[in-house]
Structure formats: C-alpha cells, structure tokens
Amino acid sequence: MRTSLKATLAATVAACVLVGTGAIALAPAIGQDRPESILPPGFGDPTPTPAPRPAPPAGTQPPRPGSPSQPTPSQPLPSQTGAAPAQPGAMIQPLPATTAANAVPVAPGATPAPVDPALLARYEMPESARRSLATVGPVTPRDGGLETDAFGEADGQYVETLMRRLTAPLPSRWMSILLRRALVSRVDTPTRTNGADFAAERAWLLLRMGESTAARAVTQSVDTDNYTPKLYQVAMNAALASGDPAGLCPLVAGAMRYAPARGWTMAQAMCAGLSGNPAQATPLIATAKRRNVASGVDLLLAQKVVGAGAQGRQAVTIEWDGVDQLTAWRFGLAMATGVAVPDDLYASAGPQVRYWQALSPSVPLGVRLAPAESAAGQGVLSSAALVDLYAAASTDDDTQSTATATANDLQTAYADRSPDARLNALRQLWGGADARPSYSRLVLTARAAARMNPALAKVEADHLVASMLSAGLDRTAARWLGTVPAGGDAWAMIMLSDPDAYRRLSYSDLASYSGGEGDSALKQRMLFAGLAGLGRLDQGDIERAAQSLGVRVGAENAWTRALDRAARDGQAGTVVVLAAIGMQAANWKDIPPEALYRIVGALRGVGLDGEARMIAAEAIARA
C-alpha cells in the first residue's frame, strides 16, 4: 500500500511539474452577503457616461467570455456534466449542464431588454469599492491567513493542477486545517492564471474537503462582473452545499449569459419566487417543466423554494421514493426548505456531504450531532464549536436521550468540582475505561482534559495528552512531561509538540519508545520521522535510526523535489498544497514515515512550525 502510494505521488507530481514547465498542455479545468444596490446620486435623471475604467494589471483581469480575446471556456465541472469525479463520491452532482449551444433559458414574458451585468455593476459599485483580481481571498494575514505572497513565483496552472488532482478528505485533521487556511487566505494570484479561475479551484477543493462555508466565502471574494464560467459553476455548488439558493440570485443574469446551464435556468424561477414575485416564477416553472429542464424531485424542490418566498402561496410535498442518488441540487434545496434527507441517500455521496450537513443551520440540533462529531474529527469544526453544539442540544426538547446523556457527561467533565468525577465522565465519553476513544471524542473533550491534574490522572495520560493536542493545546500538554512515563505515547507526543523544547533527543531516547497502543512498529517509525523532520535529532542519530528502522529519509522522487524546491523558494502556499498531496490516503496507517519526514521538514522550513508539530503528534495519536 505504501509503495503504491509513493508511486502514485511521484507520478502525480511529475505530471504536474511537466505542466508547470510547459512541457505538455494543461487539460481544461474540471469543474454574498446579499449585495445591496447602491444607487448613484440623481438616480432617475440622465446619468453622464462613466469615466473609462483603468486597465487592470496584466494577467489578472480575464476578458469576458465571448470576446475575441477570450480563451476557450473551462470545461464544466464533473458535477455538472455527469462525468465521473476524481474520487468516487467526492462531489455530488447537481442538475445536468447544457452547453451554450443547446441551453434552454426560460425568459419571462414582456421583460425589458437585458442589461450587461458588467455594465450595471459599474453603476452599482464605485471604483474605489471594487476588488482587484491580483489579490483574492477572504482571510487576511492579520486574521490568521497566510502571507499574500504565499505562492510566490509558482506557476498558476501548475498549482491549479495540484489542487484539482488532490483527493479529499485527507486523513489528518491538522493537515486539513492547514490546507483550509491556505485556501481561504487573501493571496496574490500566481502567474499564468487569473484570480477568478484560481479562486474557483480553491473553492472546488474546499467543497471536496467538506468546507462549504469556506468555499462560499472564497467565491464571494470575487466581484460578480469578474466571474468566469468556471467560477460560475463552482459558485453554484458552493451555494447549494451551504443550503442557500438565494445566494445564486446575484449571479443568475451573468451565468445565463456566460455559463448557461439547467441549474441556472431553474435558479431564475427560484429567485423570482424568493423576491416576492410568484406571478413571474410560476410561468418560469411551467415552461421549465414543459421543456424538460427539470423533472421529478428536482423540479418539486425548486417549486418548494418558490413557495417559500413572500406570497408564495403553495405547498409542495417532497417524496424520496425512487430517488437513489443525492446530488448537490437535492441536498442544497432540501436544506433550504427544511426537508429531511433520508440517511440511505447520504450513503450514495461522499463523506464531505455529512460535513456540509453539520454546517447547515437548518438541520435540527439532534440530527446534526453525529455529522458534527465526524466534521470535528476532520477539522471542519473546532473543539469549541462541537462543545457549543452539545450545549445547545442539551436544552432542546427534540434531542434524543443518548445525546442528552452525552451532554450531561460533557458538563460533568468540564465543570464538576471533583477531579474523580471529571475523570470518570471523560472515560464515559471515550467509551469506557479500557476503550480506545475515537479521535472525534478526543476533540470534544480537549479543554476538559486540559483541566485535569497530571498527578491524579496518570493512567489516562496517553488519551488526555492526545485530546489536548487535538485542539492545539501544546503548552498545556507540555506541563505533563515530568509526570508521564518516558517511552510512552504521551511522552512521544509531548516530545513532538512541545513548542519550548530546548534540547535534542538522543538515539537512546528514541529507542526507549515502546510504540504504545496500536501499531507499535509504525508509531516508532513515525516518531523518528517527526523528530527528524523537526530537527530534534542530531544528524548522526538520524542516519543511525533511519537504518535501524528502515525509513529511507534520503529517498527522492518528483514529489520530494517539488516540495523541497517550494520550501527553498519560501512558497508557503505551494508547500501546503504539496504536503496535502503527500497525505492522500485512506488513513494514517497508509502514510509512509518518509512522507511525514518530508512534510514536517518542509512546513518548518516556511515558518509553519506549529502546524508541523501538531501533524507529527497526530501521527502518534492516530497510527
């Protein structure tokens, strides 16, 4: 398994490197807050012609589709063509797309002549408020994002290809958190691409990771008149994954002109209904039905959205009998209208759809708890958010007794005055005194574990330290160093995660590690790989341990060379994407220690020491 994984990584990155150097042609891409109209002074009076808009920086402003200089439009996403996605179930499919040649837009009768959305946007938003495509993203460095030059001089098409080929979700919570941070950061657009398409690739990967809210934020960080066909496609998926069909309304006019598809045709009718104009929505729905734009449950869900608008005055019953596939269209409209999706339909989609469900506020609290735990284990939800969800569920009359009991145990673990009572509650939450807890339960109990006295909980030290580190409480965990026995799991995780470690370990220290619970041989190799990558072993001890444990830290392939080059160039964003490429596996047992060594070292080389330490410690907790 590990050999095939390394071969796959090498082949994938080798192909990407060829793309980045121009050796082969890049394949076509697979694949608001509600804006308020800001009317100019003297609206209704003749308005003088606006001053010409300054030309944007080269390579940052894409020409509008259909112009002589417009490149070939991007290939529609698999979710809109019916083509198989990169990973089975990695992305569920909305309505089939049509091409510009055979699209069947449904236009209301007696409407005014259409206005170019790009021209209208110039009147609605002053030049000073418009956003450049040279730098795109919702999270600035001040708010926790990467630096704006995170991708440096990297080839944009090369980075896009890496993102598109990355299989998500990843097995590592901390790698997923770091990748999300890189994708939502406000960064400079790399060369040989434009900001809108680069934002589309970032949002598309976030959706495959289960990060529906983050994906929507990325698509909304681009002004609507700068959208490209690719970004229109991804924006529809992001709005549906967020359960927000109203988010499509600002995009409908432009999408029908530049990226027509059946989903956008139906969005016309839904937006008319949501704007309180059922007289316009009803004939649009009737025409769509007559022309077979949509049918069955897809049409009924759209009708239900229309009925949810002001003066909708229609009730639609949704029956899932005969529906065997959950699509983004069905998920998004069901979430928006409060329609429960059967559990067996979730099985037809990838695990990221459960993470979308966990983020949806329309899902009842009791129903959200199970997917929320899975989302927390993946890094989509934080430990604090999961605790808050259980706290809210404990006061909800519709919550099942099992969830209520868990909430009560959680309250005891956090707030009881007796240390013994808190420890017993933690054991109960972990499944019993002798059980190995799921990682999501360790995330749930992280801050309760931090309140335990090291001298009174030595038996559960391994689980307590793992729980604290799942939420990044590294200094709190380091206080246990003098209490936990040397050579155990807790000791190993502290050695990897301690931010204030002042000395390097020796070969004898490393050899004292027994491997603890789980695959002890693999964990011994993971500890060595983590310590070596973090620079916490002498070079002589690295060579000696690599030989005795059989970890080929010096092996090179296309992936290791690309990772080393990005680290040398200080491209933190490229390093994060390549590190995620190296972690494409079903679980931690399938990640080679050699890959962990390279990943930790590269992250440390670009200043991401904290994430490097957390990833290394997570390997011990989950291997």
C-alpha positions as CSV (number, residue, x, y, z in Angstrom):
1,M,0.0,0.0,0.0
2,R,2.8,2.4,0.9
3,T,4.8,1.6,-2.2
4,S,1.8,2.2,-4.5
5,L,1.1,5.4,-2.6
6,K,4.6,6.7,-3.1
7,A,4.5,5.6,-6.8
8,T,1.2,7.5,-7.3
9,L,2.5,10.6,-5.6
10,A,5.6,10.6,-7.8
11,A,3.5,10.1,-10.9
12,T,1.1,12.8,-10.0
13,V,3.7,15.4,-9.1
14,A,5.8,14.5,-12.1
15,A,2.8,15.2,-14.4
16,C,2.2,18.5,-12.6
17,V,5.8,19.5,-12.9
18,L,5.6,18.9,-16.7
19,V,2.6,21.1,-16.8
20,G,4.3,23.9,-14.8
21,T,7.3,23.9,-17.2
22,G,5.1,24.0,-20.3
23,A,6.2,20.5,-21.5
24,I,2.6,19.5,-22.0
25,A,-0.6,21.4,-22.4
26,L,-2.8,21.9,-19.4
27,A,-6.1,20.0,-19.5
28,P,-9.2,22.1,-19.2
29,A,-10.4,22.7,-15.7
30,I,-12.8,20.3,-14.2
31,G,-15.0,21.5,-12.9
32,Q,-22.8,37.4,-0.8
33,D,-23.5,38.6,1.9
34,R,-26.6,39.7,0.0
35,P,-25.4,42.7,-2.0
36,E,-27.4,45.9,-1.8
37,S,-27.8,48.1,-4.8
38,I,-26.0,51.4,-4.1
39,L,-27.8,53.8,-6.4
40,P,-25.8,56.8,-7.7
41,P,-26.8,60.4,-6.9
42,G,-29.5,61.7,-9.1
43,F,-30.9,58.3,-9.9
44,G,-33.7,58.7,-12.4
45,D,-32.1,61.7,-14.1
46,P,-29.8,61.3,-17.1
47,T,-26.5,59.9,-15.9
48,P,-23.3,61.0,-17.5
49,T,-21.2,58.4,-19.2
50,P,-18.8,57.0,-16.6
51,A,-15.1,57.5,-16.9
52,P,-13.2,54.7,-18.6
53,R,-12.1,52.0,-16.1
54,P,-8.4,51.8,-15.6
55,A,-6.8,48.7,-17.1
56,P,-6.1,46.0,-14.5
57,P,-2.6,44.5,-14.1
58,A,-1.6,42.1,-16.8
59,G,-2.8,38.6,-16.3
60,T,-5.3,39.5,-13.5
61,Q,-8.5,40.6,-15.3
62,P,-9.9,37.9,-17.6
63,P,-11.8,39.2,-20.7
64,R,-15.5,38.5,-20.7
65,P,-16.4,35.2,-22.4
66,G,-17.4,35.6,-26.0
67,S,-15.0,38.4,-26.7
68,P,-12.3,37.8,-29.5
69,S,-9.6,37.6,-26.9
70,Q,-11.4,35.2,-24.6
71,P,-9.6,31.8,-24.3
72,T,-11.5,28.6,-24.7
73,P,-14.1,28.4,-21.8
74,S,-13.2,26.0,-19.0
75,Q,-14.6,22.5,-19.1
76,P,-17.7,22.2,-16.8
77,L,-17.1,20.5,-13.5
78,P,-17.9,16.8,-13.3
79,S,-20.8,17.7,-11.0
80,Q,-22.4,19.4,-14.0
81,T,-21.5,17.1,-16.9
82,G,-22.2,13.7,-15.4
83,A,-18.5,12.7,-15.8
84,A,-17.0,10.6,-13.0
85,P,-15.4,12.8,-10.3
86,A,-11.8,12.3,-9.4
87,Q,-12.8,10.3,-6.3
88,P,-16.0,8.2,-6.1
89,G,-18.5,10.2,-4.2
90,A,-16.0,13.1,-3.9
91,M,-18.6,15.5,-5.1
92,I,-22.3,15.0,-5.6
93,Q,-23.9,16.1,-8.8
94,P,-26.4,18.9,-9.3
95,L,-28.6,19.1,-12.4
96,P,-27.0,18.2,-15.7
97,A,-25.5,21.1,-17.5
98,T,-26.2,22.2,-21.0
99,T,-23.8,23.9,-23.3
100,A,-24.1,27.4,-24.6
101,A,-25.4,26.0,-27.9
102,N,-28.3,23.9,-26.5
103,A,-29.2,25.8,-23.3
104,V,-32.9,26.4,-22.9
105,P,-33.2,29.6,-20.8
106,V,-36.7,30.4,-19.7
107,A,-37.4,34.1,-20.1
108,P,-40.5,35.8,-18.6
109,G,-42.8,37.5,-21.0
110,A,-42.7,41.2,-21.7
111,T,-39.4,41.9,-19.9
112,P,-37.1,44.9,-20.6
113,A,-34.1,44.5,-22.8
114,P,-31.3,42.7,-20.9
115,V,-28.6,44.9,-19.4
116,D,-25.0,43.7,-19.4
117,P,-24.3,42.8,-15.7
118,A,-20.7,44.1,-16.0
119,L,-22.0,47.5,-17.2
120,L,-24.7,47.5,-14.4
121,A,-22.1,46.7,-11.8
122,R,-20.2,49.8,-12.7
123,Y,-23.1,51.9,-11.6
124,E,-23.9,49.9,-8.5
125,M,-20.4,49.9,-7.1
126,P,-17.9,52.8,-7.2
127,E,-14.4,52.1,-8.5
128,S,-12.9,52.6,-5.0
129,A,-15.0,49.7,-3.7
130,R,-14.2,47.2,-6.5
131,R,-11.8,44.4,-5.8
132,S,-8.8,43.5,-7.9
133,L,-8.2,40.0,-9.2
134,A,-4.5,40.5,-8.5
135,T,-5.1,39.5,-4.8
136,V,-8.1,37.3,-3.9
137,G,-9.3,35.7,-0.7
138,P,-11.5,36.4,2.3
139,V,-8.9,36.0,5.2
140,T,-6.0,38.4,5.5
141,P,-2.7,37.6,7.3
142,R,-3.9,39.8,10.2
143,D,-6.9,37.5,10.7
144,G,-4.9,34.3,10.5
145,G,-4.3,33.7,6.8
146,L,-1.0,33.1,5.1
147,E,1.0,36.0,3.8
148,T,-0.2,37.5,0.5
149,D,2.9,36.1,-1.4
150,A,2.3,32.6,-0.2
151,F,2.5,31.2,-3.7
152,G,5.5,33.4,-4.7
153,E,6.6,32.9,-8.3
154,A,4.9,29.5,-8.6
155,D,3.2,28.7,-12.0
156,G,-0.5,29.2,-11.5
157,Q,-1.6,26.4,-13.9
158,Y,0.8,24.0,-12.0
159,V,-0.8,24.9,-8.6
160,E,-4.3,24.6,-10.1
161,T,-3.5,21.2,-11.4
162,L,-2.2,20.1,-8.0
163,M,-5.4,21.3,-6.4
164,R,-7.6,19.6,-8.9
165,R,-5.9,16.3,-8.6
166,L,-5.9,16.2,-4.8
167,T,-8.1,13.6,-3.3
168,A,-10.1,14.8,-0.3
169,P,-10.9,14.5,2.5
170,L,-7.5,13.9,4.0
171,P,-6.8,11.5,6.9
172,S,-5.1,14.2,9.0
173,R,-7.2,16.8,11.0
174,W,-4.3,19.2,11.3
175,M,-3.3,18.9,7.6
176,S,-6.9,19.6,6.7
177,I,-7.0,22.7,8.9
178,L,-3.8,24.0,7.4
179,L,-4.9,23.4,3.9
180,R,-8.2,25.2,4.6
181,R,-6.1,28.1,6.0
182,A,-4.1,28.3,2.8
183,L,-7.1,28.1,0.5
184,V,-9.1,30.9,2.2
185,S,-6.1,33.2,2.6
186,R,-6.0,36.5,0.7
187,V,-3.1,35.8,-1.6
188,D,-1.6,37.1,-4.8
189,T,-2.8,35.4,-7.9
190,P,0.1,33.3,-9.3
191,T,1.4,33.8,-12.9
192,R,-0.3,32.1,-15.9
193,T,-3.8,32.2,-14.4
194,N,-6.4,34.8,-13.3
195,G,-7.8,35.5,-9.9
196,A,-11.3,34.3,-10.7
197,D,-10.3,30.9,-12.0
198,F,-7.7,30.5,-9.2
199,A,-10.5,31.2,-6.7
200,A,-12.7,28.6,-8.4
201,E,-10.1,25.9,-8.0
202,R,-9.6,26.8,-4.3
203,A,-13.3,26.8,-3.6
204,W,-13.8,23.5,-5.5
205,L,-11.1,21.8,-3.4
206,L,-12.7,23.2,-0.2
207,L,-16.0,21.7,-1.2
208,R,-14.4,18.3,-1.7
209,M,-13.0,18.7,1.8
210,G,-16.4,19.4,3.3
211,E,-15.8,23.1,3.9
212,S,-19.0,24.5,2.3
213,T,-18.9,27.8,4.3
214,A,-15.2,28.5,3.5
215,A,-15.8,27.6,-0.2
216,R,-18.7,30.1,-0.4
217,A,-16.5,32.8,1.2
218,V,-13.9,32.3,-1.4
219,T,-16.3,32.5,-4.4
220,Q,-17.8,35.7,-2.8
221,S,-14.3,37.3,-2.6
222,V,-14.6,38.0,-6.4
223,D,-16.8,40.7,-7.8
224,T,-19.6,39.3,-9.8
225,D,-18.7,41.1,-13.0
226,N,-15.3,39.4,-12.9
227,Y,-16.8,35.8,-12.8
228,T,-15.6,33.3,-15.4
229,P,-17.5,30.2,-16.5
230,K,-15.5,28.0,-14.1
231,L,-16.3,30.3,-11.1
232,Y,-20.0,30.4,-12.0
233,Q,-20.0,26.6,-11.9
234,V,-18.2,26.4,-8.6
235,A,-20.3,29.2,-7.1
236,M,-23.5,27.3,-7.8
237,N,-22.1,24.2,-6.0
238,A,-20.9,26.3,-3.0
239,A,-24.3,28.0,-2.7
240,L,-26.1,24.6,-2.8
241,A,-23.6,23.0,-0.4
242,S,-24.4,25.9,2.0
243,G,-28.2,25.3,1.6
244,D,-28.6,28.9,0.3
245,P,-30.3,29.1,-3.1
246,A,-30.8,32.8,-2.6
247,G,-27.0,33.1,-3.0
248,L,-27.5,32.3,-6.6
249,C,-29.7,35.3,-7.3
250,P,-26.9,37.9,-7.8
251,L,-25.2,35.5,-10.3
252,V,-28.2,34.4,-12.4
253,A,-28.1,37.1,-15.1
254,G,-24.4,36.8,-15.7
255,A,-24.4,33.0,-15.5
256,M,-27.2,32.7,-18.1
257,R,-25.2,34.9,-20.4
258,Y,-21.7,33.4,-20.0
259,A,-22.2,29.9,-18.5
260,P,-25.7,28.7,-19.2
261,A,-26.9,25.5,-17.6
262,R,-30.1,23.9,-16.5
263,G,-29.4,24.8,-12.9
264,W,-29.2,28.5,-13.7
265,T,-32.4,28.2,-15.7
266,M,-34.2,26.9,-12.6
267,A,-32.5,29.5,-10.5
268,Q,-34.3,32.2,-12.5
269,A,-37.6,30.9,-11.3
270,M,-36.5,30.4,-7.7
271,C,-35.1,33.9,-7.4
272,A,-38.3,35.3,-8.8
273,G,-40.2,33.5,-6.1
274,L,-37.8,34.5,-3.4
275,S,-38.1,38.1,-4.4
276,G,-41.8,38.0,-3.8
277,N,-42.8,37.8,-7.5
278,P,-44.8,34.5,-7.8
279,A,-46.5,35.8,-10.9
280,Q,-43.2,35.7,-12.7
281,A,-41.9,32.5,-11.0
282,T,-45.0,30.4,-11.9
283,P,-44.7,30.6,-15.7
284,L,-41.0,30.1,-15.5
285,I,-41.5,26.8,-13.6
286,A,-44.3,25.8,-16.1
287,T,-42.0,26.5,-19.0
288,A,-39.1,24.6,-17.5
289,K,-41.4,21.6,-16.9
290,R,-42.7,21.7,-20.4
291,R,-39.2,21.9,-21.9
292,N,-37.9,19.1,-19.6
293,V,-35.3,21.4,-18.0
294,A,-36.1,19.6,-14.7
295,S,-38.4,16.9,-13.5
296,G,-39.3,14.7,-10.6
297,V,-37.9,15.6,-7.2
298,D,-35.5,18.2,-8.7
299,L,-38.5,20.2,-10.1
300,L,-40.5,19.8,-6.9
301,L,-37.7,21.1,-4.7
302,A,-37.4,24.1,-6.9
303,Q,-41.1,24.7,-6.6
304,K,-40.9,24.4,-2.8
305,V,-38.2,27.1,-2.8
306,V,-40.5,29.3,-4.9
307,G,-43.3,28.7,-2.4
308,A,-41.0,29.7,0.4
309,G,-40.9,33.3,-0.9
310,A,-43.2,36.1,0.0
311,Q,-46.7,35.5,-1.3
312,G,-45.6,32.0,-2.5
313,R,-49.0,30.5,-1.5
314,Q,-48.2,27.0,-2.5
315,A,-47.4,23.9,-0.5
316,V,-45.2,21.2,-2.1
317,T,-44.7,17.7,-0.6
318,I,-41.4,16.0,-1.2
319,E,-41.3,12.2,-1.5
320,W,-38.0,10.5,-1.8
321,D,-39.3,7.2,-3.1
322,G,-37.5,6.1,-6.2
323,V,-34.6,8.6,-5.6
324,D,-31.3,6.7,-5.3
325,Q,-28.7,9.4,-5.6
326,L,-28.1,12.5,-3.5
327,T,-27.0,15.4,-5.6
328,A,-25.8,18.9,-4.7
329,W,-29.1,20.3,-6.1
330,R,-31.2,18.0,-4.0
331,F,-29.1,18.5,-0.9
332,G,-29.0,22.3,-1.1
333,L,-32.7,22.8,-1.8
334,A,-33.7,20.3,0.8
335,M,-31.6,22.1,3.4
336,A,-33.0,25.4,2.4
337,T,-36.6,24.3,2.7
338,G,-36.2,22.2,5.8
339,V,-36.8,18.9,4.0
340,A,-35.2,15.9,5.8
341,V,-32.9,13.8,3.6
342,P,-33.1,10.0,4.2
343,D,-30.0,8.5,5.7
344,D,-29.6,6.0,2.9
345,L,-29.3,8.8,0.4
346,Y,-26.3,10.2,2.3
347,A,-24.6,6.8,1.7
348,S,-24.7,7.5,-2.1
349,A,-22.5,10.5,-1.7
350,G,-19.0,11.1,-0.2
351,P,-18.3,11.8,3.5
352,Q,-17.9,15.5,2.8
353,V,-21.6,15.8,2.4
354,R,-22.1,14.9,6.0
355,Y,-19.7,17.8,6.9
356,W,-21.9,20.1,4.8
357,Q,-24.9,18.8,6.9
358,A,-23.0,19.5,10.1
359,L,-22.5,23.2,9.0
360,S,-26.1,23.7,7.9
361,P,-28.2,25.7,10.4
362,S,-31.5,24.4,9.1
363,V,-30.7,20.8,10.3
364,P,-32.3,20.1,13.8
365,L,-29.7,20.0,16.6
366,G,-30.2,16.4,17.4
367,V,-29.7,15.4,13.8
368,R,-26.5,17.5,13.5
369,L,-24.6,15.9,16.4
370,A,-23.4,12.8,14.7
371,P,-22.2,14.5,11.5
372,A,-20.8,17.3,13.6
373,E,-18.6,14.9,15.5
374,S,-17.3,13.5,12.2
375,A,-16.7,17.0,11.0
376,A,-14.7,17.9,14.2
377,G,-12.5,14.9,13.7
378,Q,-11.8,16.0,10.2
379,G,-11.0,19.6,11.2
380,V,-14.2,21.2,9.7
381,L,-15.5,22.1,13.2
382,S,-13.4,23.2,16.1
383,S,-13.5,21.6,19.6
384,A,-15.2,24.7,21.0
385,A,-17.9,24.6,18.2
386,L,-18.6,21.0,18.9
387,V,-19.0,21.7,22.7
388,D,-21.3,24.6,21.9
389,L,-23.4,22.3,19.7
390,Y,-23.8,19.8,22.5
391,A,-24.6,22.6,25.0
392,A,-27.4,23.8,22.7
393,A,-28.7,20.3,22.2
394,S,-28.9,19.7,25.9
395,T,-31.7,22.3,26.2
396,D,-33.5,21.2,23.0
397,D,-36.7,19.2,23.8
398,D,-36.4,17.2,20.5
399,T,-32.9,15.9,21.3
400,Q,-32.7,12.1,21.9
401,S,-31.9,10.8,25.3
402,T,-28.5,9.5,24.2
403,A,-27.3,12.9,23.1
404,T,-28.7,14.4,26.3
405,A,-26.7,11.9,28.3
406,T,-23.6,12.8,26.4
407,A,-24.2,16.5,27.0
408,N,-24.6,15.8,30.7
409,D,-21.3,13.8,30.8
410,L,-19.6,16.7,29.0
411,Q,-20.9,19.2,31.5
412,T,-19.6,17.0,34.4
413,A,-16.2,16.6,32.6
414,Y,-15.8,20.4,32.3
415,A,-17.4,21.8,35.5
416,D,-17.6,19.3,38.3
417,R,-15.6,20.2,41.4
418,S,-14.5,16.6,42.0
419,P,-11.4,15.6,39.9
420,D,-12.5,11.9,40.1
421,A,-16.0,12.8,38.8
422,R,-14.5,14.7,35.9
423,L,-12.2,11.8,35.1
424,N,-15.0,9.3,35.2
425,A,-17.1,11.5,32.9
426,L,-14.2,11.6,30.4
427,R,-13.9,7.8,30.5
428,Q,-17.6,7.6,29.8
429,L,-17.3,9.9,26.9
430,W,-14.4,7.9,25.5
431,G,-16.4,4.7,25.6
432,G,-15.2,3.1,28.8
433,A,-12.0,2.8,30.8
434,D,-10.4,0.2,28.5
435,A,-11.7,1.5,25.2
436,R,-9.6,3.4,22.6
437,P,-11.6,6.6,22.0
438,S,-12.5,7.9,18.6
439,Y,-10.5,10.9,17.5
440,S,-13.6,13.0,17.3
441,R,-14.3,12.3,21.0
442,L,-10.8,13.4,21.9
443,V,-11.5,16.6,20.1
444,L,-14.8,17.0,22.0
445,T,-13.0,16.6,25.4
446,A,-9.9,18.6,24.7
447,R,-10.4,21.5,27.1
448,A,-11.9,19.3,29.7
449,A,-8.7,17.2,29.5
450,A,-6.7,20.4,30.0
451,R,-8.3,20.9,33.4
452,M,-7.1,17.6,34.8
453,N,-4.3,17.5,37.3
454,P,-1.4,15.5,35.8
455,A,-0.7,13.9,39.2
456,L,-4.2,12.5,39.5
457,A,-4.7,11.0,36.0
458,K,-1.5,9.2,35.1
459,V,-3.4,6.1,33.9
460,E,-5.2,8.1,31.2
461,A,-2.2,10.3,30.3
462,D,-2.0,9.0,26.7
463,H,-5.6,9.8,26.0
464,L,-5.5,13.1,27.9
465,V,-2.4,14.4,26.1
466,A,-3.8,13.3,22.7
467,S,-7.1,15.0,23.5
468,M,-5.3,18.3,24.4
469,L,-3.2,18.2,21.3
470,S,-6.2,17.6,19.0
471,A,-7.2,21.2,19.8
472,G,-3.7,22.6,19.7
473,L,-3.2,23.0,23.4
474,D,0.6,22.3,23.2
475,R,1.9,24.2,26.2
476,T,-0.8,22.7,28.4
477,A,0.1,19.3,27.3
478,A,3.8,20.0,27.9
479,R,3.1,20.5,31.6
480,W,2.7,16.7,31.8
481,L,6.2,16.0,30.7
482,G,7.5,15.4,34.2
483,T,4.5,13.2,35.1
484,V,4.1,10.8,32.2
485,P,6.5,7.8,31.9
486,A,9.3,8.1,29.4
487,G,8.8,5.9,26.4
488,G,5.0,6.0,26.3
489,D,2.6,7.6,23.8
490,A,2.1,10.7,25.9
491,W,5.8,11.2,26.2
492,A,6.3,10.8,22.5
493,M,3.5,13.3,21.6
494,I,5.0,15.9,24.1
495,M,8.4,15.4,22.6
496,L,7.0,16.2,19.2
497,S,4.6,19.0,20.1
498,D,6.5,21.0,22.9
499,P,7.0,24.5,21.4
500,D,9.7,25.3,24.0
501,A,11.8,22.1,23.6
502,Y,15.4,23.2,24.4
503,R,17.4,20.1,23.7
504,R,17.7,17.4,21.0
505,L,16.9,13.8,21.9
506,S,19.5,11.1,21.6
507,Y,19.2,7.8,19.8
508,S,18.8,6.0,23.2
509,D,15.8,8.3,23.9
510,L,14.3,7.3,20.6
511,A,15.0,3.6,21.2
512,S,13.2,3.8,24.6
513,Y,9.8,4.4,22.9
514,S,7.8,1.2,23.0
515,G,5.2,2.2,20.4
516,G,2.3,2.2,22.9
517,E,-1.2,1.4,21.8
518,G,-1.9,0.4,18.2
519,D,0.7,-0.4,15.5
520,S,3.8,0.0,17.7
521,A,6.3,-0.6,14.8
522,L,4.7,2.0,12.7
523,K,4.5,4.5,15.6
524,Q,8.2,4.0,16.3
525,R,9.0,5.0,12.7
526,M,6.5,7.9,12.8
527,L,8.2,9.2,16.0
528,F,11.6,9.1,14.3
529,A,10.3,10.7,11.1
530,G,8.6,13.5,13.1
531,L,11.6,14.2,15.4
532,A,14.0,14.2,12.4
533,G,11.8,16.5,10.4
534,L,11.5,18.9,13.3
535,G,15.3,19.0,13.7
536,R,15.2,17.4,17.2
537,L,17.7,14.7,16.5
538,D,21.4,15.0,15.6
539,Q,22.4,14.1,12.1
540,G,24.4,11.1,13.2
541,D,21.4,9.8,15.2
542,I,19.1,10.4,12.2
543,E,21.3,8.2,10.0
544,R,21.6,5.5,12.6
545,A,17.9,5.4,13.3
546,A,16.9,5.6,9.6
547,Q,19.0,2.5,9.0
548,S,17.8,0.5,12.1
549,L,14.1,1.4,11.5
550,G,14.1,1.1,7.7
551,V,13.0,4.7,7.0
552,R,14.5,5.9,3.8
553,V,14.6,9.6,4.6
554,G,17.0,10.4,1.8
555,A,14.9,8.9,-1.0
556,E,13.9,11.3,-3.7
557,N,11.2,11.4,-6.3
558,A,9.3,14.1,-8.3
559,W,7.2,14.9,-5.2
560,T,10.1,15.3,-2.8
561,R,12.0,17.5,-5.3
562,A,8.9,19.7,-5.9
563,L,8.4,20.0,-2.1
564,D,12.0,20.9,-1.4
565,R,12.0,23.5,-4.2
566,A,8.9,25.2,-2.9
567,A,10.3,25.3,0.6
568,R,13.6,26.8,-0.6
569,D,11.7,29.5,-2.5
570,G,9.6,30.3,0.6
571,Q,6.3,29.5,-1.1
572,A,4.3,28.5,1.9
573,G,1.1,28.1,0.0
574,T,2.7,25.7,-2.6
575,V,4.3,23.8,0.3
576,V,0.9,23.3,2.0
577,V,-0.7,22.0,-1.2
578,L,2.2,19.6,-1.9
579,A,2.1,18.4,1.7
580,A,-1.5,17.6,1.3
581,I,-0.7,15.7,-1.9
582,G,1.7,13.6,0.2
583,M,-1.1,12.8,2.6
584,Q,-3.6,11.3,0.1
585,A,-4.5,8.1,1.9
586,A,-7.5,6.4,3.5
587,N,-6.0,6.6,7.0
588,W,-2.8,7.3,8.8
589,K,-1.6,3.7,8.5
590,D,-1.2,4.2,4.8
591,I,1.0,7.3,5.1
592,P,4.7,6.4,4.8
593,P,7.0,7.7,7.5
594,E,9.3,9.0,4.8
595,A,6.4,11.3,3.6
596,L,5.8,12.6,7.2
597,Y,9.5,13.4,7.5
598,R,9.5,15.4,4.3
599,I,6.2,17.2,5.1
600,V,7.2,18.2,8.6
601,G,10.6,19.5,7.4
602,A,9.1,21.5,4.6
603,L,6.4,23.1,6.8
604,R,9.0,24.0,9.3
605,G,11.2,25.5,6.5
606,V,8.5,28.0,5.6
607,G,7.7,29.1,9.1
608,L,4.7,26.8,9.8
609,D,6.3,25.2,12.9
610,G,3.1,24.9,14.9
611,E,1.3,23.0,12.3
612,A,4.3,20.8,11.6
613,R,4.4,19.9,15.3
614,M,0.7,19.2,15.5
615,I,0.8,16.9,12.4
616,A,3.7,14.9,13.8
617,A,2.0,14.5,17.2
618,E,-1.3,13.5,15.5
619,A,0.6,10.7,13.7
620,I,1.3,9.1,17.2
621,A,-2.3,9.6,18.4
622,R,-3.9,8.0,15.3
623,A,-1.5,5.5,13.8
